[in-house]
């Protein structure tokens, strides 16, 4: 049987030749993403701004405009109605009522009663009610979690490699996160708690890629002490390219399946990770690696660490 | 490389077998096969999170303003009782403004005695060296009692413990349902009830403080004053529960809800729903004496500060039972009976977060999640097979074993599988293959460099291991942070990722290494097709 080789043997792409162009593009994309996110804001779900999310399924397909005007007629403030995986399932999103948490309860009850009365056979699939206080806490702890994960991983890389690698990892992560944020700001996909889990996964996955490449760069730095840094990084990138492509493919296959036929509730999570994997693959080549050049990594960066090798994990 | 001692093969085999065995009960849980699973085999099962099983997640927060008000009121009651004791001390202008209790001592020579007796009413707060109330004298005759922060904190802590037990009794009087009731932080109670359709009922049950009191109606009060909200000394104005005005009642409590031993919904002589009460012995004695002394006068039945009704005492009630009438439906009477039976909540609880998932949505998610998991495993298997041939087969066996091990380990720790957890499972399937990709690509590379077969395999495993280790540590860091900061579903995602890291290193590195070593030893291939 002829085996599939996505990256032909002897591939030798001059990645670093485009590093300045890639940097400019990445910089523009990152700045645009952050700017757009700040300007347009994220479509934050009830998890982070409070309010209510009611999912209703109907027996017959329901016209979205009709349902929207029905909900508007209840005068519950700025209510939103959106389809959720088909014309028979809808999400109704209600803002935080001014009367505090007790009022939120009665609002949900009212919506449920009116909907089930007007549309026989309608079923309330789920209700999420989050008060302002809880949503603030959730937003705070989510932001803390993402920041801590970034810093924690960067510190680990520093500890295992050199400070330049830690900085490179941190910049790579900042790039990936801001691009993904920009994507969410642009598509208006709701950002809920699941999406935060996705961000943390992206942090982990993107670093996975970066670590593999850094590991090879370190190995080559020790092996070819006389080689200039640019060709050396190119060599490392090409050596790991097959692995990068194959792994990204398997993860993307798994996530693609989840996005297309998985439960609608976690579509946001799946698409965020899918996108993060694409961005992470790019950034581990065009951000993690060139950063080392700019920060002046040299073969002798690792001369001292030879004695540390004993501490590295051995295969059994 | 080829030296793979027999005991290691056995050990790895046994671990895999145990993992598979542990995962079976969870996989067949909802099929008819479940009843055929032998009793002598381990029956650990994975918990399904509320988003999969359906049910309600409710987070309640204590109303601390209400609690502080209650504490001041209780203090006022004990102060009044204490000052009446022999020798009585005459006081006036009792005030509870600003969350403090203060009064004037009429006879200046008694101020010191009053302070001394107030001090005796306060209690030390465990282990802090502080007392729960501060007693001071202002303007030489005014005694002021201020709740101390440590006292308030301790009272809140005690109240939350009681509240948790009361909530549990109310939701699950029989103690048979699989519900979670736990305190979170210092002022919250989390309630999780799987598989219920109507969380409204649940919220009503918990939302009612159910502080029941019987007090005499103050007939001396001037109706004009009552309308304006003013009551004679020793009395207070309370609103009617049905909104029809207010009446004045004596402050002194005849009997309270704490002295009820049994409460159940029944019907009065006209067939209207009411609640039949049985008092405990103290309650029966006090109720008997109070009714005996006040025949012909009305008394008020007060629930959570609102008057339900004020029937007239037609004769002494000595049997220790009574009934509460009011505008009840069968359901509301039943809810109140359950609330009274379970005791009153020491503090009012407000819903601050609710997540309810219907059982259909949950089972739909499980079905779609299972299909997606199956399809993605098959897709990844085919991809690995056409990419690495025989080594792909080994990676695939490891992949399937890994899936069983993740489920088995989660079952053993009784972990909870949530919807994001299923996504975590699929992601782990994708990422676990990474270790094999790293190893196989490295072997390819070493062969290209001209290494001999065995040498290439050995170098492949050794050199790839470093990157696998570092990559998995980064996963552990982000997953641990998720598990620590995340709430419910997200934590479920993190748990699967963490378990997946452990099992995937085992299957992708050690397990495939064993398969490769056994194959090479047996088949003695001349060259590798990879």
HADDOCK unambig.tbl for C-alpha pairs under 7 A between the chains (distance, minus, plus):
assign (segid A and resid 3 and name CA) (segid B and resid 386 and name CA) 5.60 0.50 0.50
assign (segid A and resid 3 and name CA) (segid B and resid 387 and name CA) 5.24 0.50 0.50
assign (segid A and resid 3 and name CA) (segid B and resid 388 and name CA) 6.23 0.50 0.50
assign (segid A and resid 3 and name CA) (segid B and resid 389 and name CA) 6.43 0.50 0.50
assign (segid A and resid 4 and name CA) (segid B and resid 386 and name CA) 5.62 0.50 0.50
assign (segid A and resid 4 and name CA) (segid B and resid 387 and name CA) 4.47 0.50 0.50
assign (segid A and resid 5 and name CA) (segid B and resid 387 and name CA) 6.40 0.50 0.50
assign (segid A and resid 101 and name CA) (segid B and resid 351 and name CA) 6.60 0.50 0.50
assign (segid A and resid 101 and name CA) (segid B and resid 352 and name CA) 6.34 0.50 0.50
assign (segid A and resid 125 and name CA) (segid B and resid 357 and name CA) 5.94 0.50 0.50
assign (segid A and resid 125 and name CA) (segid B and resid 358 and name CA) 4.78 0.50 0.50
assign (segid A and resid 125 and name CA) (segid B and resid 361 and name CA) 6.02 0.50 0.50
assign (segid A and resid 126 and name CA) (segid B and resid 356 and name CA) 5.14 0.50 0.50
assign (segid A and resid 126 and name CA) (segid B and resid 357 and name CA) 4.19 0.50 0.50
assign (segid A and resid 126 and name CA) (segid B and resid 358 and name CA) 5.61 0.50 0.50
assign (segid A and resid 127 and name CA) (segid B and resid 355 and name CA) 5.58 0.50 0.50
assign (segid A and resid 127 and name CA) (segid B and resid 356 and name CA) 4.97 0.50 0.50
assign (segid A and resid 127 and name CA) (segid B and resid 357 and name CA) 6.56 0.50 0.50
assign (segid A and resid 128 and name CA) (segid B and resid 354 and name CA) 5.48 0.50 0.50
assign (segid A and resid 128 and name CA) (segid B and resid 355 and name CA) 4.30 0.50 0.50
assign (segid A and resid 128 and name CA) (segid B and resid 356 and name CA) 6.32 0.50 0.50
assign (segid A and resid 129 and name CA) (segid B and resid 353 and name CA) 5.37 0.50 0.50
assign (segid A and resid 129 and name CA) (segid B and resid 354 and name CA) 4.71 0.50 0.50
assign (segid A and resid 129 and name CA) (segid B and resid 355 and name CA) 6.22 0.50 0.50
assign (segid A and resid 130 and name CA) (segid B and resid 352 and name CA) 6.23 0.50 0.50
assign (segid A and resid 130 and name CA) (segid B and resid 353 and name CA) 4.51 0.50 0.50
assign (segid A and resid 130 and name CA) (segid B and resid 354 and name CA) 6.36 0.50 0.50
assign (segid A and resid 131 and name CA) (segid B and resid 352 and name CA) 5.07 0.50 0.50
assign (segid A and resid 131 and name CA) (segid B and resid 353 and name CA) 5.95 0.50 0.50
assign (segid A and resid 134 and name CA) (segid B and resid 352 and name CA) 6.75 0.50 0.50
assign (segid A and resid 134 and name CA) (segid B and resid 353 and name CA) 6.93 0.50 0.50
assign (segid A and resid 141 and name CA) (segid B and resid 485 and name CA) 6.12 0.50 0.50
assign (segid A and resid 145 and name CA) (segid B and resid 481 and name CA) 6.07 0.50 0.50
assign (segid A and resid 145 and name CA) (segid B and resid 482 and name CA) 6.67 0.50 0.50
assign (segid A and resid 145 and name CA) (segid B and resid 485 and name CA) 6.23 0.50 0.50
assign (segid A and resid 149 and name CA) (segid B and resid 477 and name CA) 6.63 0.50 0.50
assign (segid A and resid 149 and name CA) (segid B and resid 478 and name CA) 5.22 0.50 0.50
assign (segid A and resid 149 and name CA) (segid B and resid 481 and name CA) 6.46 0.50 0.50
assign (segid A and resid 152 and name CA) (segid B and resid 477 and name CA) 6.97 0.50 0.50
assign (segid A and resid 153 and name CA) (segid B and resid 474 and name CA) 5.87 0.50 0.50
assign (segid A and resid 153 and name CA) (segid B and resid 477 and name CA) 6.68 0.50 0.50
assign (segid A and resid 193 and name CA) (segid B and resid 490 and name CA) 6.96 0.50 0.50
assign (segid A and resid 194 and name CA) (segid B and resid 420 and name CA) 6.83 0.50 0.50
assign (segid A and resid 194 and name CA) (segid B and resid 490 and name CA) 6.32 0.50 0.50
assign (segid A and resid 197 and name CA) (segid B and resid 490 and name CA) 6.00 0.50 0.50
assign (segid A and resid 200 and name CA) (segid B and resid 478 and name CA) 6.06 0.50 0.50
assign (segid A and resid 204 and name CA) (segid B and resid 474 and name CA) 5.79 0.50 0.50
assign (segid A and resid 204 and name CA) (segid B and resid 475 and name CA) 5.07 0.50 0.50
assign (segid A and resid 204 and name CA) (segid B and resid 478 and name CA) 5.94 0.50 0.50
assign (segid A and resid 207 and name CA) (segid B and resid 474 and name CA) 6.88 0.50 0.50
assign (segid A and resid 208 and name CA) (segid B and resid 471 and name CA) 4.65 0.50 0.50
assign (segid A and resid 208 and name CA) (segid B and resid 474 and name CA) 6.92 0.50 0.50
assign (segid A and resid 211 and name CA) (segid B and resid 467 and name CA) 6.55 0.50 0.50
assign (segid A and resid 211 and name CA) (segid B and resid 470 and name CA) 6.74 0.50 0.50
assign (segid A and resid 211 and name CA) (segid B and resid 471 and name CA) 6.11 0.50 0.50
assign (segid A and resid 212 and name CA) (segid B and resid 467 and name CA) 5.31 0.50 0.50
assign (segid A and resid 215 and name CA) (segid B and resid 467 and name CA) 6.06 0.50 0.50
assign (segid A and resid 243 and name CA) (segid B and resid 437 and name CA) 5.97 0.50 0.50
assign (segid A and resid 243 and name CA) (segid B and resid 438 and name CA) 5.92 0.50 0.50
assign (segid A and resid 243 and name CA) (segid B and resid 441 and name CA) 6.15 0.50 0.50
assign (segid A and resid 247 and name CA) (segid B and resid 434 and name CA) 5.38 0.50 0.50
assign (segid A and resid 247 and name CA) (segid B and resid 437 and name CA) 6.61 0.50 0.50
assign (segid A and resid 250 and name CA) (segid B and resid 380 and name CA) 5.81 0.50 0.50
assign (segid A and resid 250 and name CA) (segid B and resid 430 and name CA) 5.40 0.50 0.50
assign (segid A and resid 251 and name CA) (segid B and resid 427 and name CA) 6.68 0.50 0.50
assign (segid A and resid 251 and name CA) (segid B and resid 430 and name CA) 4.33 0.50 0.50
assign (segid A and resid 251 and name CA) (segid B and resid 431 and name CA) 6.15 0.50 0.50
assign (segid A and resid 253 and name CA) (segid B and resid 376 and name CA) 6.80 0.50 0.50
assign (segid A and resid 253 and name CA) (segid B and resid 380 and name CA) 6.89 0.50 0.50
assign (segid A and resid 254 and name CA) (segid B and resid 376 and name CA) 4.73 0.50 0.50
assign (segid A and resid 254 and name CA) (segid B and resid 380 and name CA) 6.96 0.50 0.50
assign (segid A and resid 254 and name CA) (segid B and resid 426 and name CA) 6.26 0.50 0.50
assign (segid A and resid 254 and name CA) (segid B and resid 427 and name CA) 6.74 0.50 0.50
assign (segid A and resid 254 and name CA) (segid B and resid 430 and name CA) 5.87 0.50 0.50
assign (segid A and resid 255 and name CA) (segid B and resid 427 and name CA) 6.85 0.50 0.50
assign (segid A and resid 257 and name CA) (segid B and resid 372 and name CA) 6.05 0.50 0.50
assign (segid A and resid 257 and name CA) (segid B and resid 375 and name CA) 6.99 0.50 0.50
assign (segid A and resid 257 and name CA) (segid B and resid 376 and name CA) 5.86 0.50 0.50
assign (segid A and resid 258 and name CA) (segid B and resid 372 and name CA) 5.46 0.50 0.50
assign (segid A and resid 261 and name CA) (segid B and resid 368 and name CA) 6.78 0.50 0.50
assign (segid A and resid 261 and name CA) (segid B and resid 372 and name CA) 6.03 0.50 0.50
assign (segid A and resid 262 and name CA) (segid B and resid 368 and name CA) 5.22 0.50 0.50
assign (segid A and resid 262 and name CA) (segid B and resid 369 and name CA) 5.49 0.50 0.50
assign (segid A and resid 262 and name CA) (segid B and resid 372 and name CA) 5.33 0.50 0.50
assign (segid A and resid 263 and name CA) (segid B and resid 365 and name CA) 5.22 0.50 0.50
assign (segid A and resid 263 and name CA) (segid B and resid 368 and name CA) 5.42 0.50 0.50
assign (segid A and resid 263 and name CA) (segid B and resid 369 and name CA) 6.10 0.50 0.50
assign (segid A and resid 266 and name CA) (segid B and resid 420 and name CA) 6.65 0.50 0.50
assign (segid A and resid 313 and name CA) (segid B and resid 466 and name CA) 6.60 0.50 0.50
assign (segid A and resid 315 and name CA) (segid B and resid 462 and name CA) 5.59 0.50 0.50
assign (segid A and resid 315 and name CA) (segid B and resid 465 and name CA) 6.56 0.50 0.50
